[in-house]
Amino acid sequence: MIRVHTIDWTAAADGSVADIPIDELFLTGYGYSLHSMVTDPGAGATAPSDNYDITIEDVDGVDVLGGAGNNRDAANTERVMPLYGTTPHPCPINGALTVKIAGNIVNAATGKIKLYFVRMAAGY
């Protein structure tokens, strides 16, 4: 089973973006892993500057993307998988998540994030 969670975000006048919580109820029943993330900087009139960063922190404060959300492109839609070291691999989710967007964001920049969650088979 795949669940897609879409986030539309807009930066404030100072270029900051408020943290975006993803309630654990979205992943009811648990057993989900974050399979991939798609970023679209062209979701609005003003794109962020090149190489902006996205982290997705779990309840332990760990970036479940393993750094794969760094250096997003300002012009192209991109897909990444979470990294374990340097190996792409789905990351098990153990509760609520917090999406953080930072670096190289400009006044009123917008973007879209799609998170693909996959229910993992027993014993995976």
C-alpha positions as CSV (number, residue, x, y, z in Angstrom):
1,M,0.0,0.0,0.0
2,I,1.3,3.4,-0.9
3,R,0.3,6.7,0.7
4,V,1.2,10.0,-0.8
5,H,1.4,13.1,1.4
6,T,1.6,16.5,-0.5
7,I,2.9,19.6,1.2
8,D,2.6,23.1,-0.4
9,W,4.9,25.6,1.3
10,T,5.5,29.3,1.1
11,A,8.4,31.3,2.7
12,A,7.8,34.3,4.9
13,A,9.1,37.8,4.0
14,D,12.5,37.0,5.6
15,G,12.8,33.8,3.6
16,S,12.1,31.5,6.6
17,V,9.7,28.5,6.3
18,A,7.9,27.3,9.4
19,D,8.4,23.7,10.4
20,I,5.7,21.5,8.9
21,P,4.4,18.7,11.1
22,I,3.2,15.4,9.7
23,D,0.9,13.8,12.3
24,E,1.5,10.2,13.0
25,L,-2.2,9.6,12.5
26,F,-1.5,10.1,8.8
27,L,0.4,6.8,9.0
28,T,-2.3,5.0,11.0
29,G,-1.3,1.5,12.0
30,Y,2.3,2.2,11.4
31,G,4.4,-0.3,9.5
32,Y,5.1,2.5,6.9
33,S,8.5,3.5,5.5
34,L,9.4,6.7,3.7
35,H,10.1,5.4,0.2
36,S,10.9,8.7,-1.6
37,M,10.4,12.4,-1.8
38,V,9.7,14.5,-4.9
39,T,10.4,18.3,-4.8
40,D,8.9,20.8,-7.2
41,P,10.3,24.3,-6.8
42,G,8.1,25.6,-9.6
43,A,4.8,25.2,-7.6
44,G,4.3,29.0,-7.6
45,A,5.5,32.3,-9.0
46,T,8.7,32.6,-7.0
47,A,11.0,29.6,-6.8
48,P,13.5,29.2,-3.9
49,S,17.2,29.9,-4.7
50,D,19.3,27.0,-5.9
51,N,20.5,24.4,-3.4
52,Y,17.9,24.9,-0.7
53,D,17.7,22.0,1.9
54,I,14.9,19.8,3.2
55,T,15.2,17.6,6.3
56,I,12.5,15.3,7.7
57,E,13.0,14.7,11.3
58,D,11.5,11.8,13.2
59,V,10.5,11.8,16.9
60,D,14.2,11.2,17.8
61,G,15.3,14.3,15.9
62,V,17.0,12.2,13.2
63,D,16.8,13.2,9.5
64,V,15.0,10.2,8.0
65,L,16.3,11.3,4.5
66,G,19.9,10.8,5.7
67,G,20.9,14.0,4.0
68,A,19.3,13.2,0.6
69,G,17.1,16.3,0.9
70,N,20.1,18.7,0.7
71,N,20.8,20.9,-2.3
72,R,17.4,20.8,-4.0
73,D,17.3,22.3,-7.5
74,A,15.5,25.6,-8.0
75,A,14.4,24.8,-11.5
76,N,13.8,21.1,-11.8
77,T,11.6,18.6,-10.1
78,E,13.7,16.0,-8.4
79,R,13.1,12.6,-6.7
80,V,15.3,11.2,-3.9
81,M,15.2,8.1,-1.6
82,P,16.3,8.2,2.0
83,L,20.0,7.3,2.4
84,Y,21.6,4.8,4.8
85,G,25.2,6.0,4.5
86,T,25.4,6.3,0.7
87,T,22.9,3.6,-0.1
88,P,19.3,4.6,-1.1
89,H,16.8,2.6,1.1
90,P,13.3,3.2,2.5
91,C,13.4,4.4,6.0
92,P,11.0,2.9,8.7
93,I,8.8,5.6,10.4
94,N,8.2,5.4,14.1
95,G,5.8,8.2,14.7
96,A,5.2,11.9,13.8
97,L,7.6,13.7,11.4
98,T,8.6,17.3,11.0
99,V,9.6,18.7,7.6
100,K,12.2,21.5,7.8
101,I,13.1,23.7,4.8
102,A,16.1,26.0,5.0
103,G,18.9,27.7,3.2
104,N,18.7,29.9,0.1
105,I,15.0,30.6,0.5
106,V,13.8,34.0,-0.7
107,N,10.8,36.2,0.2
108,A,7.5,34.5,-0.8
109,A,9.3,31.5,-2.5
110,T,7.0,28.5,-2.9
111,G,7.4,24.8,-3.5
112,K,5.7,21.5,-3.3
113,I,6.9,18.3,-1.6
114,K,5.4,14.9,-2.2
115,L,6.3,12.1,0.3
116,Y,5.7,8.5,-0.8
117,F,5.1,6.2,2.1
118,V,5.0,2.4,1.6
119,R,3.5,-0.1,4.0
120,M,6.3,-2.7,4.5
121,A,5.6,-6.4,4.4
122,A,5.9,-8.4,7.7
123,G,9.5,-9.4,8.4
124,Y,11.0,-6.7,6.1
